[in-house]
Amino acid sequence: MPDLSILNTLIAMVIVILVLSLIVQSIQTLIKKFFKLKSRTILNSLLDLFQTITQSPDGDTAAADPGKARQLVQDVTDKLRQMGRETLRGKPMLDSLAKGDLLKVLTLVEAENLLPGVVGKFGRVLETVRTLTGELQAIDAALLKGDASAKFASMQTSLLPIIDDIETLVRDGSINPNVVFGDLNKLRQIKTTDVLDLLGEVQKKVEDDLKAALARNASDAETDALSGVSDGLNRIAEQIAALGQAFDAALVPLRQRLEQAEVWYDTVMQGFEERYTRHMRTVALIVSVVVVVLLNANFFSVYRAIAADPAKSKALAERSQEFVNTAKRMTEAENAPASGQPAGDAAATPTPTPSTSTPISTEDQEKIKKEMKEESENLSELVGTYKSFGIAPLTWEQFRDGITFKTPAGTVFETIVGWIIMVILLSAGAPFWQDVLESLFGLKNLLRQKSDTKNVEDEKGGQPKP
């Protein structure tokens, strides 16, 4: 029968490293949730996004104004908080942010913050609309004969919805400076070609009537009236063309700004993932150093303590499946969707795609609080498990006197090297050591099976017949 003591020692060492990795993971999760590291990173990414889309307003090459970008971030987070995306302390909670949700929220921010100067451009639209309205009212529809009157009425019907839309945005005689992008984007635009076609038919009819009146030597009053109508229709044509141009000048840049946000979203959020991953690795490394020092997880002393006690290493090896199950449970909890978020946004995988439009209820907020409490309990349990291995953490006296002590493992240099090795091993993460432990556990079972088969063959006195 093969000697499994070496394998038991190796499995016991991996168990110790796995438990330490789970301690690091628990502390990292608590730090991440308490300080809202993911939310902070998303807010920084939003700032990058808005600085990108505001750096070239109207094709200008001027540098972006950081103040405009910060104001946009504030507007967006305020709107999300109104939808329930906030913590128990009233802080923004953006564990994820989908492109569609961001674009919807942008339609709720003040248009002037999204594109400075846009309200002034819609002010010119308002001026054109009012001039056009005056010209329409100046036409004496009674002078229009036959289908010219119907076509003129049809043209007015086409223009009235746009006039009504613009008037709804007016406050104190001018465009409301606090109007939001969504209201401006929903303005109905006229098809100037269709309206001008109708107007052209009316003009032709009026010109024909004017020629007929002149041919029959009609009264000056009649011809002057028809001439006035003809001139008024010409002015209406000019105002309709001006209205179309004013609409384009105001709406096109605004819609382009929203399209820029959509185009740059993926690029900026890719940077978010990379930045968030780097931050989490940095946090994990710092936590690993603290845990290794506080728990005195010297690689050499841990190995010697396990190797010197075969009974302990065998007992740990027999419990390997228990530690694998614990690691699975904690990893599943770590990767589970955050409360108030749809499935798919794993906390350990910062993919910014799930929806943020679902408000977080009081029940969900209490659930977040409960999760943090459970994480703290898991941490206490893991620290207790580590101490049960017989490895003594550093005492306050050792910290107070400075790291000048000697350990059973040897000199201070050896201790520090042992700590460094353990930090390097912990940097692989709990999932890696979970897989290693499962592989070693499977190898041990395989060796046992082969050993049992060999014993049976020896008892029978030779190889069994095929």
C-alpha distance (Angstrom), angle and dihedral (degrees) to the residues before:
residue distance angle dihedral
M1 . . .
P2 3.81 . .
D3 3.80 118.0 .
L4 3.80 106.3 -106.4
S5 3.82 95.4 -176.9
I6 3.80 93.3 96.9
L7 3.80 90.6 48.1
N8 3.81 90.1 47.4
T9 3.79 90.0 52.5
L10 3.79 91.3 49.3
I11 3.81 91.5 48.6
A12 3.80 90.8 48.6
M13 3.81 90.6 51.6
V14 3.80 91.0 50.5
I15 3.82 89.5 49.4
V16 3.81 90.4 54.3
I17 3.81 91.1 48.6
L18 3.84 90.4 46.3
V19 3.81 92.0 51.8
L20 3.81 90.5 49.0
S21 3.81 89.7 48.4
L22 3.80 90.3 52.0
I23 3.81 89.7 50.2
V24 3.80 89.4 52.8
Q25 3.81 90.4 46.6
S26 3.82 92.3 50.7
I27 3.80 93.4 49.3
Q28 3.81 90.3 45.9
T29 3.81 90.7 52.1
L30 3.80 91.7 49.6
I31 3.81 91.3 49.5
K32 3.80 91.4 46.6
K33 3.80 93.2 50.8
F34 3.80 96.8 40.5
F35 3.79 96.1 48.1
K36 3.83 94.5 33.5
L37 3.79 91.6 -130.5
K38 3.78 92.9 171.4
S39 3.79 92.5 51.4
R40 3.80 91.1 48.7
T41 3.79 91.0 50.9
I42 3.82 92.2 49.5
L43 3.80 90.4 49.5
N44 3.81 89.8 52.5
S45 3.80 89.2 48.9
L46 3.81 90.5 51.0
L47 3.78 88.8 52.0
D48 3.82 89.3 52.6
L49 3.81 90.1 48.2
F50 3.80 94.7 50.6
Q51 3.79 92.7 44.5
T52 3.80 87.3 54.1
I53 3.80 96.8 49.9
T54 3.81 94.7 42.1
Q55 3.79 97.2 49.3
S56 3.82 95.0 87.4
P57 3.80 110.8 34.9
D58 3.81 112.4 -178.3
G59 3.78 90.6 -5.2
D60 3.80 92.7 -59.1
T61 3.79 114.7 147.3
A62 3.79 93.8 -145.1
A63 3.77 116.7 131.2
A64 3.78 118.8 -97.3
D65 3.78 118.1 -92.5
P66 3.84 107.0 -125.9
G67 3.79 89.2 -154.4
K68 3.82 91.7 62.4
A69 3.79 91.7 49.8
R70 3.81 92.5 48.4
Q71 3.80 90.3 49.1
L72 3.80 90.1 52.7
V73 3.81 90.7 50.2
Q74 3.80 89.1 50.7
D75 3.82 91.6 48.8
V76 3.81 92.7 49.3
T77 3.82 94.6 46.8
D78 3.81 91.1 47.1
K79 3.79 90.7 53.7
L80 3.81 91.8 47.0
R81 3.79 90.7 49.9
Q82 3.80 89.2 52.8
M83 3.82 86.6 55.7
G84 3.80 90.1 54.7
R85 3.80 100.3 -95.3
E86 3.80 95.3 137.0
T87 3.78 139.9 103.8
L88 3.78 128.1 -113.8
R89 3.80 87.1 -92.4
G90 3.81 92.4 54.1
K91 3.81 95.0 -105.8
P92 3.83 121.0 138.4
M93 3.80 112.9 -92.9
L94 3.79 112.7 -160.1
D95 3.79 104.9 163.7
S96 3.81 85.8 154.4
L97 3.78 138.0 7.3
A98 3.79 123.8 -166.5
K99 3.78 122.7 -150.3
G100 3.80 92.9 -123.4
D101 3.79 92.0 50.7
L102 3.80 92.3 49.1
L103 3.81 91.6 51.3
K104 3.81 90.6 49.0
V105 3.80 91.9 50.4
L106 3.80 91.3 48.5
T107 3.81 88.5 60.7
L108 3.83 87.6 61.1
V109 3.81 97.4 54.6
E110 3.78 123.0 92.2
A111 3.80 110.2 -82.5
E112 3.81 92.3 -135.0
N113 3.82 90.2 59.7
L114 3.79 92.3 49.1
L115 3.81 94.0 46.1
P116 3.83 117.6 7.7
G117 3.80 113.5 -138.5
V118 3.79 95.6 24.3
V119 3.83 93.6 113.1
G120 3.80 89.4 57.3
K121 3.80 89.9 53.1
F122 3.78 91.0 52.6
G123 3.79 86.9 48.8
R124 3.80 87.1 64.3
V125 3.81 88.7 49.5
L126 3.80 88.0 54.1
E127 3.82 91.8 50.6
T128 3.81 90.9 50.8
V129 3.81 91.8 47.4
R130 3.78 92.2 51.8
T131 3.80 92.1 47.7
L132 3.79 89.7 49.4
T133 3.82 90.8 48.4
G134 3.79 90.3 53.0
E135 3.81 92.0 50.5
L136 3.81 91.5 49.5
Q137 3.81 91.5 50.7
A138 3.81 90.7 48.8
I139 3.82 92.0 61.5
D140 3.79 113.2 96.9
A141 3.80 100.8 -138.2
A142 3.82 90.0 -167.1
L143 3.83 89.4 72.8
L144 3.81 90.7 59.5
K145 3.78 111.8 93.6
G146 3.78 132.2 -160.0
D147 3.78 119.0 -14.0
A148 3.83 90.9 -13.3
S149 3.82 88.1 81.3
A150 3.84 91.4 51.2
K151 3.82 92.9 47.8
F152 3.80 90.8 48.8
A153 3.81 90.0 51.0
S154 3.83 89.6 48.6
M155 3.81 90.0 51.5
Q156 3.81 90.6 51.2
T157 3.80 89.9 49.7
S158 3.80 89.6 55.1
L159 3.81 92.2 51.5
L160 3.80 100.4 42.5
P161 3.88 97.0 74.2
I162 3.81 91.1 55.6
I163 3.79 91.0 46.6
D164 3.82 90.5 50.1
D165 3.83 91.9 47.7
I166 3.78 92.2 53.2
E167 3.80 93.5 46.0
T168 3.83 90.9 54.9
L169 3.82 88.6 62.9
V170 3.80 93.8 52.7
R171 3.79 122.6 108.9
D172 3.80 123.0 175.3
G173 3.79 91.2 -6.9
S174 3.83 96.9 -52.8
I175 3.79 139.4 70.2
N176 3.81 111.4 -68.5
P177 3.83 105.8 -103.9
N178 3.82 90.1 -147.1
V179 3.80 94.7 54.6
V180 3.82 112.3 135.9
F181 3.77 126.8 -125.9
G182 3.81 92.7 -113.9
D183 3.82 92.4 61.1
L184 3.79 92.0 50.4
N185 3.79 93.0 44.4
K186 3.80 91.4 53.5
L187 3.81 93.4 56.6
R188 3.78 109.9 124.1
Q189 3.75 112.3 -121.6
I190 3.78 122.5 -146.6
K191 3.76 123.9 -124.3
T192 3.77 95.2 -124.3
T193 3.79 92.0 -168.2
D194 3.80 92.8 59.4
V195 3.80 93.4 44.0
L196 3.80 92.5 47.6
D197 3.80 89.9 49.0
L198 3.80 89.8 56.5
L199 3.77 90.4 44.8
G200 3.79 90.8 50.0
E201 3.79 91.3 55.1
V202 3.81 90.5 50.1
Q203 3.81 90.7 48.7
K204 3.79 91.6 50.3
K205 3.79 91.0 51.2
V206 3.82 91.4 49.4
E207 3.82 91.3 48.2
D208 3.81 90.1 51.1
D209 3.82 90.7 49.6
L210 3.80 90.5 48.2
K211 3.83 91.8 51.1
A212 3.78 90.6 47.9
A213 3.81 91.3 50.3
L214 3.78 91.6 50.8
A215 3.80 91.3 47.1
R216 3.77 92.9 55.7
N217 3.81 93.3 42.7
A218 3.80 93.9 -114.2
S219 3.79 120.3 -171.6
D220 3.77 120.1 -76.0
A221 3.79 90.1 -116.5
E222 3.80 92.0 58.6
T223 3.78 95.1 45.8
D224 3.82 92.4 44.5
A225 3.80 90.2 51.0
L226 3.83 92.3 50.6
S227 3.81 90.5 46.0
G228 3.81 89.1 51.8
V229 3.78 91.3 51.3
S230 3.81 90.7 48.8
D231 3.80 91.9 50.8
G232 3.81 90.5 46.5
L233 3.79 91.2 52.4
N234 3.80 89.6 51.4
R235 3.78 90.4 53.1
I236 3.82 90.2 48.2
A237 3.81 89.1 53.9
E238 3.80 89.8 52.7
Q239 3.83 92.1 49.2
I240 3.81 92.8 48.0
A241 3.80 90.1 53.2
A242 3.83 89.5 46.5
L243 3.82 90.6 49.1
G244 3.79 91.6 53.9
Q245 3.80 91.1 50.5
A246 3.80 92.1 47.0
F247 3.81 90.9 50.9
D248 3.79 91.7 50.5
A249 3.80 92.4 47.5
A250 3.81 90.8 52.3
L251 3.81 104.4 35.9
V252 3.81 103.4 36.4
P253 3.85 96.5 63.1
L254 3.80 90.3 44.3
R255 3.78 93.3 52.8
Q256 3.77 90.3 43.3
R257 3.80 88.6 56.6
L258 3.80 90.0 55.9
E259 3.80 91.0 46.4
Q260 3.81 89.3 51.8
A261 3.79 89.8 54.6
E262 3.81 89.6 51.8
V263 3.81 93.7 46.8
W264 3.81 95.8 47.1
Y265 3.81 95.9 40.5
D266 3.82 96.0 85.8
T267 3.80 93.2 46.7
V268 3.78 94.5 48.4
M269 3.80 94.1 43.3
Q270 3.79 90.2 50.6
G271 3.78 85.1 58.5
F272 3.82 87.4 49.0
E273 3.79 91.3 57.7
E274 3.78 92.2 49.2
R275 3.80 92.9 45.4
Y276 3.79 93.0 47.0
T277 3.81 91.7 48.5
R278 3.82 90.7 50.5
H279 3.80 91.0 49.4
M280 3.79 92.2 49.8
R281 3.80 91.5 49.0
T282 3.79 90.1 50.7
V283 3.80 91.3 48.8
A284 3.81 90.7 46.9
L285 3.81 91.3 51.0
I286 3.81 93.2 49.5
V287 3.80 91.7 46.2
S288 3.80 90.3 47.8
V289 3.80 91.2 54.5
V290 3.82 91.9 48.9
V291 3.81 93.5 46.3
V292 3.80 93.8 46.7
V293 3.81 92.5 49.8
L294 3.81 96.8 42.6
L295 3.80 93.7 46.4
N296 3.81 91.7 39.2
A297 3.80 90.1 -127.5
N298 3.80 95.3 179.9
F299 3.79 107.4 173.2
F300 3.82 93.1 -144.4
S301 3.79 95.8 46.9
V302 3.81 91.4 46.2
Y303 3.80 91.3 51.5
R304 3.79 93.6 46.7
A305 3.79 92.3 48.1
I306 3.80 91.1 52.3
A307 3.81 96.8 40.4
A308 3.82 91.9 48.9
D309 3.79 91.9 57.1
P310 3.83 110.9 50.1
A311 3.79 90.7 176.3
K312 3.81 90.9 58.1
S313 3.81 93.5 47.0
K314 3.81 90.9 47.8
A315 3.80 90.9 49.3
L316 3.81 90.7 50.0
A317 3.80 91.4 47.1
E318 3.80 90.7 52.3
R319 3.83 88.5 54.1
S320 3.80 93.6 49.6
Q321 3.80 93.3 109.1
E322 3.80 89.3 54.3
F323 3.81 90.8 55.8
V324 3.81 91.1 45.8
N325 3.81 89.8 54.2
T326 3.80 91.0 48.5
A327 3.81 90.7 50.9
K328 3.81 91.3 48.7
R329 3.78 91.9 50.2
M330 3.79 93.4 50.0
T331 3.81 93.2 43.6
E332 3.82 91.3 51.0
A333 3.81 90.0 49.6
E334 3.81 89.9 49.0
N335 3.81 92.2 50.2
A336 3.80 95.5 42.7
P337 3.85 116.7 112.3
A338 3.76 114.6 -91.7
S339 3.80 116.8 -105.8
G340 3.77 112.1 -83.2
Q341 3.81 92.3 22.1
P342 3.78 129.6 102.8
A343 3.76 119.6 -110.3
G344 3.74 115.4 -84.7
D345 3.79 101.6 58.6
A346 3.76 102.0 100.5
A347 3.76 112.9 -164.8
A348 3.77 90.6 -135.0
T349 3.80 92.1 48.4
P350 3.80 109.7 57.1
T351 3.78 98.6 -152.5
P352 3.81 107.3 159.3
T353 3.77 96.9 -152.4
P354 3.82 110.0 97.6
S355 3.78 120.1 98.2
T356 3.78 121.8 -91.2
S357 3.77 96.4 -170.0
T358 3.84 95.0 93.5
P359 3.81 108.3 95.9
I360 3.82 118.3 -127.7
S361 3.77 108.9 -119.4
T362 3.80 126.5 -149.8
E363 3.80 87.6 -104.2
D364 3.81 91.1 56.1
Q365 3.79 91.3 47.7
E366 3.79 90.1 52.8
K367 3.79 87.7 49.4
I368 3.81 90.3 56.1
K369 3.78 89.0 51.6
K370 3.80 90.2 49.5
E371 3.81 91.6 49.6
M372 3.80 91.1 54.6
K373 3.81 90.0 49.4
E374 3.81 90.9 50.5
E375 3.79 90.0 48.7
S376 3.80 89.7 53.7
E377 3.81 90.4 50.2
N378 3.81 90.5 49.9
L379 3.79 89.3 51.3
S380 3.82 92.2 52.1
E381 3.79 90.1 48.5
L382 3.80 92.4 50.3
V383 3.81 92.8 48.8
G384 3.80 88.8 50.3
T385 3.80 90.0 50.2
Y386 3.78 91.3 51.4
K387 3.80 91.5 51.2
S388 3.80 89.6 50.2
F389 3.80 88.1 64.7
G390 3.80 87.0 73.4
I391 3.81 95.0 -110.2
A392 3.81 112.2 135.2
P393 3.84 118.4 -139.3
L394 3.78 119.7 -138.9
T395 3.79 116.3 -79.0
W396 3.79 127.2 -133.7
E397 3.79 90.1 -111.9
Q398 3.81 90.1 58.2
F399 3.80 90.8 52.0
R400 3.79 91.8 45.1
D401 3.80 93.2 51.4
G402 3.81 92.3 44.4
I403 3.78 127.9 -118.3
T404 3.79 95.5 -58.8
F405 3.80 96.4 110.9
K406 3.74 128.8 110.9
T407 3.77 121.8 -125.3
P408 3.80 131.4 -157.0
A409 3.79 86.0 -100.2
G410 3.76 92.5 63.5
T411 3.78 134.8 -108.5
V412 3.78 131.2 11.7
F413 3.80 89.5 -105.2
E414 3.79 91.0 56.3
T415 3.81 90.3 48.4
I416 3.78 93.4 52.1
V417 3.82 91.4 46.3
G418 3.80 88.9 49.4
W419 3.81 89.9 51.8
I420 3.80 91.8 49.5
I421 3.81 91.8 50.9
M422 3.80 90.7 50.1
V423 3.83 91.9 49.6
I424 3.80 89.4 51.6
L425 3.82 90.7 50.4
L426 3.81 92.0 48.1
S427 3.80 90.8 52.1
A428 3.83 87.8 72.0
G429 3.82 88.2 70.9
A430 3.80 135.1 -129.6
P431 3.85 95.9 -80.5
F432 3.82 90.5 58.7
W433 3.81 93.9 51.2
Q434 3.79 90.1 43.7
D435 3.81 89.0 58.3
V436 3.82 91.0 45.5
L437 3.78 91.3 51.0
E438 3.80 92.2 49.2
S439 3.81 90.0 49.9
L440 3.81 92.6 50.0
F441 3.78 91.1 45.8
G442 3.80 89.4 51.5
L443 3.82 90.6 48.2
K444 3.80 90.7 52.0
N445 3.80 91.7 51.4
L446 3.80 90.3 48.1
L447 3.82 91.8 52.5
R448 3.79 89.8 48.5
Q449 3.80 91.6 52.0
K450 3.80 92.3 49.3
S451 3.79 89.9 47.8
D452 3.80 91.7 51.5
T453 3.81 90.9 48.7
K454 3.82 91.5 50.9
N455 3.81 91.8 49.7
V456 3.80 90.7 52.7
E457 3.81 91.0 49.5
D458 3.82 91.5 49.1
E459 3.79 90.5 51.9
K460 3.83 90.6 53.1
G461 3.79 91.2 49.7
G462 3.77 101.8 -117.6
Q463 3.73 147.7 -1.4
P464 3.82 116.6 -32.9
K465 3.78 116.8 -116.2
P466 3.74 115.4 -101.7
